[in-house]
């Protein structure tokens, strides 16, 4: 994803995890109508990403 993705995406710290809402892009068309909603948690050795949904906002 291009760096400009973060200009319109949202990341909120919820005390023990991140809630993220990220605009998705395609290689040919640029920013799409789709968004990804997920939770990101840190473990001792890596990150756990739980995709909650991909949808058209």
C-alpha positions as a printed NumPy array, in Angstrom:
array([[  0.   ,   0.   ,   0.   ],
       [  1.238,   3.506,  -0.671],
       [  2.173,   5.768,   2.237],
       [ -0.867,   7.967,   1.535],
       [ -3.074,   5.087,   2.752],
       [ -2.443,   6.289,   6.308],
       [ -3.807,   9.778,   5.523],
       [ -7.364,   8.406,   5.418],
       [ -7.068,   5.327,   7.653],
       [ -7.794,   5.165,  11.384],
       [ -5.8  ,   3.428,  14.133],
       [ -7.001,   3.583,  17.753],
       [ -5.181,   2.214,  20.818],
       [ -7.73 ,   0.382,  22.995],
       [ -5.513,  -0.326,  26.026],
       [ -4.273,  -3.77 ,  24.987],
       [ -4.698,  -3.804,  21.204],
       [ -5.03 ,  -1.577,  18.152],
       [ -8.347,  -1.222,  16.335],
       [ -7.646,  -0.347,  12.706],
       [ -9.761,   0.753,   9.765],
       [ -7.622,   0.853,   6.631],
       [ -8.574,   1.957,   3.131],
       [ -7.585,  -0.721,   0.618],
       [ -5.871,  -0.107,  -2.707],
       [ -5.498,  -2.014,  -5.946],
       [ -2.407,  -1.927,  -8.107],
       [ -4.289,  -0.844, -11.221],
       [ -7.   ,   1.44 ,  -9.833],
       [ -5.478,   3.054,  -6.733],
       [ -7.706,   3.546,  -3.693],
       [-10.703,   1.225,  -3.873],
       [-14.141,   1.411,  -2.271],
       [-13.106,  -1.296,   0.226],
       [-11.935,  -0.909,   3.813],
       [-10.361,  -3.431,   6.189],
       [-11.395,  -3.533,   9.861],
       [ -9.034,  -5.481,  12.11 ],
       [ -7.518,  -5.827,  15.591],
       [ -3.759,  -5.947,  16.105],
       [ -2.304,  -7.427,  19.295],
       [  1.334,  -7.847,  20.243],
       [  2.599, -11.163,  21.622],
       [  6.02 , -11.953,  23.057],
       [  7.444, -12.795,  19.629],
       [  5.187, -11.225,  16.962],
       [  1.877,  -9.554,  16.156],
       [ -1.527, -11.201,  15.916],
       [ -3.803,  -9.604,  13.326],
       [ -7.491, -10.557,  13.44 ],
       [ -9.394,  -9.458,  10.347],
       [-12.943,  -8.648,  11.398],
       [-14.307,  -7.644,   7.989],
       [-13.649,  -6.164,   4.579],
       [-16.491,  -3.948,   3.418],
       [-17.637,  -0.884,   1.491],
       [-18.054,   1.967,   4.019]])
